[in-house]
């Protein structure tokens, strides 16, 4: 969504924090407006129509801004699919790591996964499906003879590795310790997941590309 002014932005930030902490039902419009410094509770209706729409936009915004920060590259026609897959994994990990810049984004995302609402449907259509189409295209190049259903399962396995390393960090920290966990940056994880996936698929590793950098606004 496009931010029209500062009040809209502050409402979205305040709503995201409260929804992540208290859930949709536990959060009131008055609390959101107070957190945003908006004196009139009608501000939510003015900018977002109602509380439900505000919740949906908060969920989508938590993820879409990471898409804007870490877009997929405009691969040239001759780019090997192995290189594309390595790039895809690195970008996906960076997007997931971006939740750390707004702690509430991670909590809201996980809450929505645990208790899906209409926001989940819109999130899938606006964020997840486009990502899935990119990955499916890469795997179609890599594995042209593999049935589509099998390719989807492979895609889920690759994304699942990324998801685990980004959202299971409290568990990993207890297994390996905080010091080692701090070494598990996006570059290391992308390299490991790519090599593991290539090996599982019986493919040769792709040549390493330059580290993906955060886009500047």
C-alpha positions in Angstrom: 0.0 0.0 0.0 1.0 3.6 -0.6 1.4 5.8 2.5 -0.5 9.1 2.0 0.8 10.9 5.1 2.5 10.5 8.4 -0.7 9.8 10.3 -1.5 6.8 8.2 2.1 5.5 8.7 1.8 6.0 12.5 -1.5 4.2 12.7 -0.1 1.2 10.8 3.0 1.1 13.1 0.9 1.4 16.3 -1.6 -1.2 15.1 1.1 -3.7 14.1 2.7 -3.5 17.6 -0.6 -3.9 19.4 -1.9 -6.6 17.1 1.3 -8.6 17.5 1.1 -8.3 21.3 -2.6 -8.6 22.0 -4.1 -10.1 18.8 -7.0 -8.7 16.7 -9.8 -9.2 19.3 -7.6 -7.9 22.2 -6.8 -4.6 20.5 -9.2 -1.7 20.4 -9.3 1.1 17.9 -8.9 3.6 20.7 -5.6 2.0 21.8 -4.3 2.1 18.2 -5.2 5.8 17.9 -3.6 6.6 21.2 -0.4 4.7 20.3 -0.3 6.6 17.0 -0.9 10.0 18.6 -4.1 10.4 16.6 -6.7 12.2 18.7 -9.7 11.2 16.7 -10.7 7.5 16.7 -12.3 8.1 13.3 -8.8 8.2 11.8 -8.8 4.4 11.5 -12.1 4.5 9.4 -10.8 7.4 7.4 -7.5 5.8 6.4 -8.4 2.1 6.5 -12.2 1.8 6.4 -12.3 -0.3 9.6 -10.3 -2.2 12.2 -10.3 -5.4 10.2 -8.9 -3.7 7.1 -6.2 -2.1 9.2 -5.2 -5.5 10.6 -5.0 -6.9 7.0 -2.8 -4.0 5.9 -0.5 -4.4 8.9 0.1 -8.0 8.1 0.8 -7.3 4.5 2.9 -4.3 5.2 5.1 -6.2 7.6 6.2 -8.4 4.7 5.8 -6.3 1.6 8.4 -3.6 2.7 11.0 -6.4 2.8 10.1 -7.3 -0.7 10.8 -3.8 -1.8 14.1 -3.7 0.1 15.3 -7.0 -1.3 13.8 -7.4 -4.8 14.7 -10.3 -7.1 17.4 -9.3 -9.6 16.6 -8.9 -13.2 18.4 -12.0 -14.3 19.8 -11.9 -17.9 18.7 -14.4 -20.4 21.9 -16.5 -20.0 21.8 -16.7 -16.2 22.1 -20.4 -15.1 19.2 -21.6 -13.0 21.7 -22.8 -10.4 22.8 -19.2 -9.9 19.1 -18.1 -9.8 18.4 -20.6 -7.1 21.3 -19.5 -5.0 20.2 -15.8 -5.4 16.6 -16.7 -4.5 17.6 -18.4 -1.3 19.8 -15.5 -0.2 17.1 -12.9 -1.0 14.4 -14.9 0.9 16.7 -15.2 3.9 17.4 -11.4 3.9 13.7 -10.7 3.6 12.9 -12.9 6.6 15.8 -11.4 8.6 14.3 -7.9 7.8 11.6 -8.6 10.4 14.2 -7.9 13.0 14.1 -4.2 12.1 10.5 -4.1 13.5 10.2 -6.7 16.2 6.4 -6.6 16.0 6.5 -7.8 12.4 7.8 -11.2 13.4 5.2 -11.6 16.1 2.3 -10.5 14.0 3.4 -12.8 11.1 3.7 -15.8 13.4 0.4 -15.0 15.1 -1.3 -14.9 11.7 0.2 -18.3 10.8 -1.1 -19.8 14.0 -4.6 -18.3 13.7 -5.2 -17.5 10.0 -7.7 -14.7 9.1 -8.6 -12.9 5.9 -5.2 -11.3 6.1 -3.6 -14.7 5.4 -5.4 -14.9 2.0 -4.3 -11.5 1.0 -0.8 -12.1 2.2 -0.5 -15.3 0.1 -1.8 -13.6 -3.0 0.4 -10.4 -2.7 3.6 -11.9 -1.3 3.8 -15.7 -1.2 2.3 -16.6 -4.6 4.7 -14.3 -6.5 7.6 -15.7 -4.7 6.4 -19.3 -5.4 6.0 -18.5 -9.1 9.7 -17.3 -9.2 10.9 -20.4 -7.4 8.8 -22.7 -9.6 10.2 -21.1 -12.7 13.8 -21.7 -11.4 13.0 -25.3 -10.6 11.4 -25.8 -13.9 14.7 -24.9 -15.6 16.7 -27.0 -13.2 14.4 -30.1 -13.2 12.4 -30.0 -16.5 11.5 -33.7 -16.3 10.3 -33.6 -12.7 6.5 -33.6 -12.3 5.0 -30.3 -11.2 3.7 -31.7 -7.9 7.2 -33.0 -7.0 8.7 -29.6 -7.9 6.2 -27.9 -5.5 7.3 -30.3 -2.7 11.0 -29.5 -3.5 10.1 -25.8 -3.4 8.5 -26.2 0.0 11.5 -28.0 1.3 13.9 -25.2 0.2 11.6 -22.5 1.7 11.2 -24.6 4.8 14.9 -24.5 5.5 14.9 -20.8 5.2 11.9 -20.5 7.4 13.4 -22.7 10.1 16.6 -20.8 10.4 14.8 -17.4 10.6 11.9 -18.3 12.9 13.3 -21.1 15.1 16.2 -19.1 16.4 15.2 -19.4 20.1 15.4 -23.2 19.7 18.7 -23.1 17.8 20.2 -20.7 20.4 19.6 -23.3 23.1 21.1 -26.1 21.0 24.3 -24.3 19.8 24.6 -21.3 22.1 24.2 -17.6 21.4 27.8 -17.1 20.3 27.6 -19.6 17.5 24.1 -18.5 16.5 25.5 -15.0 15.9 27.7 -16.5 13.2 24.6 -17.8 11.3 24.2 -14.7 9.1 22.4 -14.6 5.8 25.5 -15.4 3.7 26.4 -18.5 5.7 22.8 -19.8 5.8 22.3 -19.1 2.1 25.5 -21.0 1.2 24.5 -24.0 3.4 20.9 -24.2 2.2 22.0 -23.9 -1.5 24.7 -26.5 -1.2 22.4 -28.9 0.7 19.6 -28.4 -1.8 21.9 -28.9 -4.8 23.3 -32.1 -3.3 19.8 -33.4 -2.5 18.8 -32.8 -6.1 22.0 -34.3 -7.5 23.1 -31.1 -9.1 26.4 -29.4 -9.3 26.8 -26.3 -7.0 26.3 -23.0 -8.7 29.1 -20.4 -8.8 29.0 -18.0 -5.9 27.6 -14.6 -6.7 28.4 -11.3 -5.0 26.7 -10.9 -1.5 23.2 -9.4 -1.7 23.1 -5.9 -0.2 20.3 -4.1 1.4 18.7 -1.6 -0.9 19.0 2.0 0.0 15.8 4.0 0.3 
